[in-house]
Amino acid sequence: MFITPDIKYIGVDDADQHLFESQYHTPEGMCYNSYVILDEKVAIMDTSDSRTLDQWFDNLAAALGDRQPDYLIVHHLEPDHASGIAEVCAKYPNLQIVCSAKAKQMMPQYWPHPTSPKGEERVIAVKEGDTLSLGRHTLHFIMAPMVHWPEVMVTYDDVDRVLFSADGFGKFGVYDADADDWACEARRYYFNICGKYGTPVSTLLKKAAALDIQKILPLHGPVLEGEKMAEALRLYTIWSAYDVETEGVFVAHASIHGNTAAAAERLVEILKAKGCPKVAVSDLCRDDLGEAIEDAFRYGKMICMASSYDAGVFPPMYDFLHHLDIKAYQRRRVGLVENGSWAPSAAKTMRPMLEGMKQVEVVEPVVTLRGCMKDTDIPQLEALADAILA
């Protein structure tokens, strides 16, 4: 597949990869993108995951024909993109690796620095603003530390006006999964993979704004261009600033025997009756945690409802709040509902976890249920709905 007349796609789909990074459910698999620029000199743009290297080498050989590659550009050292470094260097002994100085420093953690048949160093470290001429094409290297590892860089090709964006603008799924709905799995991918690093992402977006970009070529997901690229840039601007994408309330509940879940269903009805434009719900005991994290960031308001447990909070809720904390959840308003038959304790655990996050406000009242929801509990749920919607 040619992306442009000189840039060929050699990535690989792994339809059987259903647990990405050993934690994120990917029912539609994953794709590991890689590209070749065919010019007077030939550049390979990243390799692939170890599970897919056989297919990747077949794709590479087909793209090269009888040519030999001159450079391997390494944008990101994470093994799902760099597992082929040692093998490709062994196969092509004159190949030079081009990467950031931090990547060069980190590389021996995974593979020894390759040397030429004469024992010469084969790793070229580049810095912000450095360029590499392939002939007609000139590659411009832009450092993107902490998007989402410290060694990351991206590359701009000034002839075809494409940005090789590393993990930026990636999504879950094989290459053509949900072709008409990029945002759904891209949003879940962003907040779970890059969510903590909003400031570095914003910095990269500012650098990208100075370039004439016609296509974005990420390491996961489809090539973006035209209206899809414009929408991706719009959403990344919102996400990286921790702004609210969708007006509404996200209700996350963790219920042991179903009573807290029943109260959540009633609260959803109350919120809708009061005119809430959108109410999203997640059962933290059964639904995908990655999707819950995505929705927590998507909406500006959230209500956490949990059973008390061992003088604290039911572990699925604790785990959810812990993940929000490490992903830099911030600038949101949150309501709390606890349930406890004899010693309600969930709120006293949830509140400090939330208030320890940046600019997170816990609204009053905090609602306490005891066992099954009763008619006498409804006014408190109504009051909480009014407060969160205010």
C-alpha positions in Angstrom: 0.0 0.0 0.0 1.5 3.3 -1.1 0.8 6.2 1.2 2.4 8.6 -1.3 4.3 7.7 -4.5 7.5 7.3 -2.4 6.2 6.1 0.9 5.0 2.5 1.3 3.1 1.0 4.2 4.7 -2.2 5.5 2.8 -2.5 8.8 1.2 -5.6 10.2 -2.2 -6.4 11.7 -2.3 -8.7 14.7 -6.0 -9.7 14.9 -5.3 -12.1 17.7 -3.7 -9.5 20.1 -6.6 -9.1 22.5 -4.8 -7.7 25.5 -2.5 -4.8 24.5 0.3 -4.0 26.9 -1.1 -6.9 29.0 -3.8 -4.7 30.3 -6.0 -3.1 27.6 -8.7 -5.1 26.0 -8.5 -5.0 22.2 -11.3 -7.2 20.8 -10.4 -6.0 17.3 -6.7 -6.7 17.7 -3.9 -4.2 17.0 -1.9 -2.9 14.1 1.8 -2.1 14.2 2.5 0.5 11.6 5.8 0.8 9.7 6.7 2.6 6.5 9.5 2.7 3.9 10.6 5.9 2.1 12.0 5.0 -1.3 14.3 7.7 -2.6 18.0 7.9 -3.6 18.5 6.5 -0.2 16.0 4.3 1.5 14.7 4.8 5.1 12.7 2.3 7.1 10.4 4.1 9.6 10.3 1.8 12.7 9.9 -2.0 12.9 7.2 -4.0 14.6 6.1 -6.1 17.5 7.9 -9.4 18.1 4.6 -11.3 17.4 4.5 -9.9 13.9 8.1 -9.8 12.8 7.9 -12.6 10.2 5.1 -10.9 8.4 6.9 -7.5 8.8 10.1 -8.8 7.2 8.1 -10.2 4.3 6.4 -6.8 3.8 9.8 -5.1 4.0 11.3 -7.4 1.4 8.4 -6.8 -0.9 8.7 -3.1 -0.6 12.5 -3.0 -1.1 12.6 -5.3 -4.1 16.3 -5.5 -4.9 17.2 -2.4 -3.0 19.1 -2.2 0.3 17.9 0.2 3.1 20.2 2.9 4.2 18.5 4.1 7.4 16.2 2.8 10.1 14.4 5.7 11.8 13.5 4.8 15.4 10.8 7.1 16.7 9.9 5.1 19.8 11.8 2.3 21.6 8.8 0.5 23.1 9.1 -3.1 22.0 5.8 -3.1 20.1 7.5 -0.9 17.5 11.2 -1.7 17.9 11.5 -5.5 18.4 13.0 -5.9 14.9 16.0 -3.6 15.4 18.6 -6.2 16.1 17.4 -8.5 13.3 17.1 -5.8 10.7 20.6 -4.6 11.5 21.9 -8.1 11.2 20.2 -8.6 7.9 21.4 -5.3 6.5 25.0 -4.7 7.8 25.3 -1.2 6.3 22.1 0.1 7.7 22.4 3.0 10.1 20.0 3.7 13.0 18.7 7.2 13.4 17.1 8.1 16.8 17.1 10.6 19.6 20.0 10.8 22.0 17.8 9.5 24.7 16.9 6.5 22.6 20.5 5.8 21.9 21.2 5.9 25.6 18.3 3.5 26.3 18.8 1.1 23.4 21.2 -1.2 25.2 18.5 -2.0 27.7 17.0 -4.1 24.9 19.7 -4.7 22.2 23.4 -3.9 22.0 24.4 -1.0 19.8 25.0 -2.6 16.4 28.4 -2.1 14.7 29.4 -2.3 11.0 31.6 -5.1 9.6 34.5 -2.7 10.4 33.4 -2.3 14.0 32.1 1.3 13.4 29.2 2.7 15.4 25.9 2.5 13.5 23.6 4.6 15.7 23.2 8.3 14.8 21.7 10.4 17.5 19.8 13.5 16.3 18.4 16.5 18.1 15.6 19.0 17.6 15.8 20.6 14.2 18.3 18.2 12.7 17.6 17.0 9.1 18.5 14.0 7.0 18.5 14.1 3.2 17.4 11.0 1.3 17.7 12.7 -2.0 14.4 14.4 -3.0 13.0 14.0 0.5 14.4 15.8 3.6 13.4 14.4 7.0 13.1 16.9 9.8 13.4 15.5 13.3 11.3 16.9 16.1 11.8 15.8 19.7 8.6 14.8 21.6 9.8 13.6 25.0 7.1 12.0 27.2 4.7 11.4 24.4 4.7 9.0 26.0 8.3 7.8 26.7 11.2 10.2 27.2 13.1 9.1 24.0 10.2 9.8 21.6 10.7 11.9 18.5 8.6 12.5 15.4 9.6 13.1 11.8 8.3 15.5 9.2 8.9 14.9 5.5 8.8 18.2 3.8 8.2 16.8 0.3 5.1 14.7 0.9 4.3 16.9 3.9 3.6 14.0 6.2 4.2 13.7 9.9 5.4 10.3 11.3 3.8 10.8 14.7 5.1 7.9 16.8 2.4 6.8 19.3 0.6 10.2 18.9 -2.8 9.9 17.1 -2.9 6.2 17.6 -5.9 4.0 18.3 -6.7 0.5 19.3 -7.7 -2.1 16.7 -6.3 -3.4 13.4 -5.6 -0.9 10.7 -9.1 -0.6 9.2 -11.1 -1.3 12.3 -14.1 1.1 12.7 -13.0 3.1 9.7 -15.8 5.6 10.1 -15.3 6.1 13.8 -11.7 6.9 14.6 -12.5 8.8 17.7 -14.0 6.0 19.8 -11.0 3.8 20.1 -8.5 6.7 19.7 -10.0 8.4 22.7 -9.7 5.2 24.8 -6.2 4.8 23.5 -5.2 8.4 24.3 -6.4 8.6 27.9 -5.0 5.2 28.8 -1.7 5.5 27.0 -0.9 9.2 26.9 -3.4 10.7 29.3 -0.9 11.6 32.0 1.2 13.5 29.5 -1.1 16.3 28.4 1.5 19.0 28.6 4.1 17.2 26.4 1.3 16.5 23.9 0.3 20.1 23.9 3.9 21.1 23.2 4.1 18.7 20.3 0.8 20.1 18.9 2.3 23.6 18.9 5.3 22.4 17.0 3.1 20.6 14.5 1.0 23.7 14.0 4.0 25.4 12.4 4.2 22.7 9.7 2.3 22.2 6.5 1.0 18.7 7.3 -1.2 16.9 4.8 -1.1 13.4 6.4 -0.4 12.0 9.8 1.2 8.6 9.9 0.9 7.1 13.4 2.4 3.9 14.8 -1.1 2.5 15.5 -4.3 3.0 13.5 -5.0 4.5 10.1 -3.3 7.3 8.3 -5.1 10.5 8.9 -5.8 13.2 6.3 -8.4 15.7 5.2 -11.4 16.1 7.5 -10.3 13.1 9.7 -7.0 14.7 10.4 -8.6 18.0 11.2 -11.0 16.3 13.6 -8.1 14.4 15.2 -6.1 17.6 15.8 -9.2 19.2 17.3 -9.8 16.4 19.7 -6.1 16.1 20.7 -6.2 19.9 21.5 -9.1 19.2 23.9 -7.7 16.0 25.4 -4.2 17.3 26.0 -5.6 20.4 27.7 -7.9 18.3 30.0 -10.8 20.2 28.7 -14.4 18.9 28.6 -15.2 17.2 25.3 -18.9 16.3 25.9 -21.3 18.0 28.3 -22.9 15.5 30.6 -22.3 13.3 33.6 -20.5 10.0 33.9 -21.8 7.6 36.6 -19.4 5.0 37.7 -20.6 2.4 40.2 -19.1 -0.6 42.0 -21.8 -2.7 43.6 -21.3 -6.0 45.6 -24.8 -7.4 45.5 -26.6 -5.1 43.1 -28.1 -2.5 45.5 -25.7 0.2 44.7 -26.1 -0.6 41.0 -29.9 -0.2 41.4 -29.4 3.2 43.0 -27.2 4.2 40.1 -29.9 3.3 37.6 -32.3 5.5 39.6 -29.8 8.3 39.7 -29.4 8.1 35.9 -33.2 8.5 35.5 -33.1 11.5 37.8 -30.3 13.2 35.9 -32.1 12.7 32.6 -35.3 14.0 34.0 -33.5 17.1 35.1 -32.3 17.7 31.6 -28.7 16.4 31.7 -27.7 16.4 28.0 -25.8 13.1 28.2 -25.5 10.4 30.9 -22.9 7.7 30.5 -22.7 4.7 32.9 -20.1 2.1 33.8 -20.3 -1.0 36.0 -16.7 -1.0 37.3 -17.1 -4.6 38.3 -17.9 -5.8 34.8 -17.2 -3.2 32.2 -13.9 -2.4 30.6 -11.8 -0.2 32.9 -10.2 1.5 29.9 -13.6 2.7 28.7 -14.4 4.0 32.2 -11.2 6.0 32.3 -12.0 7.4 28.9 -15.5 8.5 29.9 -14.2 10.1 33.1 -12.0 12.4 31.1 -14.6 12.9 28.3 -17.2 14.4 30.6 -16.8 17.4 32.9 -18.8 15.8 35.8 -18.8 12.4 37.4 -20.6 10.6 40.2 -18.9 7.7 41.9 -21.1 5.2 43.7 -19.6 2.4 45.7 -20.2 -0.2 48.4 -18.2 0.0 51.6 -15.7 -2.8 52.0 -13.3 -3.7 54.8 -13.6 -0.3 56.4 -12.8 1.3 53.0 -14.2 1.2 49.5 -15.1 -1.8 47.3 -11.8 -2.6 45.4 -13.1 -2.0 41.8 -13.8 1.6 42.7 -10.4 1.9 44.5 -8.7 0.6 41.4 -10.6 3.0 39.1 -9.7 6.0 41.2 -6.1 4.9 41.4 -6.0 4.7 37.6 -7.5 8.2 37.3 -4.9 9.5 39.7 -1.9 8.0 37.7 -3.4 9.3 34.5 -3.6 12.9 35.9 -7.3 13.2 36.1 -8.1 16.9 36.8 -10.4 19.9 36.5 -13.6 18.0 37.2 -16.6 18.1 39.6 -17.4 14.8 41.3 -20.3 13.6 43.4 -20.2 10.7 45.8 -22.6 8.0 46.9 -21.6 5.4 49.4 -23.5 2.3 50.6 -22.8 0.5 53.9 -25.1 -1.7 56.0 -23.6 -1.0 59.4 -20.5 1.2 59.0 -20.5 3.2 55.7 -16.9 3.9 54.8 -16.7 4.2 51.0 -16.9 8.0 50.9 -14.1 8.6 53.5 -11.8 6.6 51.2 -13.0 8.1 47.8 -13.0 11.7 48.9 -9.3 12.1 49.8 -8.3 10.1 46.7 -10.3 12.6 44.5 -9.3 15.7 46.4 -5.7 14.8 46.0 -6.1 15.2 42.3 -5.6 18.6 40.6 -8.6 20.9 40.7 -11.1 18.1 41.4 -14.0 19.3 43.5 -16.2 17.0 45.5 -19.7 18.4 45.5 -22.2 18.2 48.4 -24.2 16.4 49.5 -22.4 13.1 49.8 -25.2 10.6 49.8 -25.1 7.6 52.2 -27.3 4.6 51.5 -27.8 1.7 53.9 -28.4 -1.6 52.1 -31.3 -1.3 49.7 -32.3 2.1 48.3 -35.6 3.3 49.9 -38.0 6.0 49.0 -36.5 8.1 51.8 -33.2 8.1 49.9 -34.6 9.7 46.7 -34.5 13.3 48.0 -30.8 13.0 48.7 -30.2 11.6 45.2 -32.3 14.5 43.8 -30.2 17.0 45.8 -26.9 15.4 44.5 -28.2 15.6 40.9 -29.1 19.3 41.4 -25.7 20.0 42.8 -23.7 18.2 40.1 -25.7 19.9 37.3 -25.4 23.3 38.8 
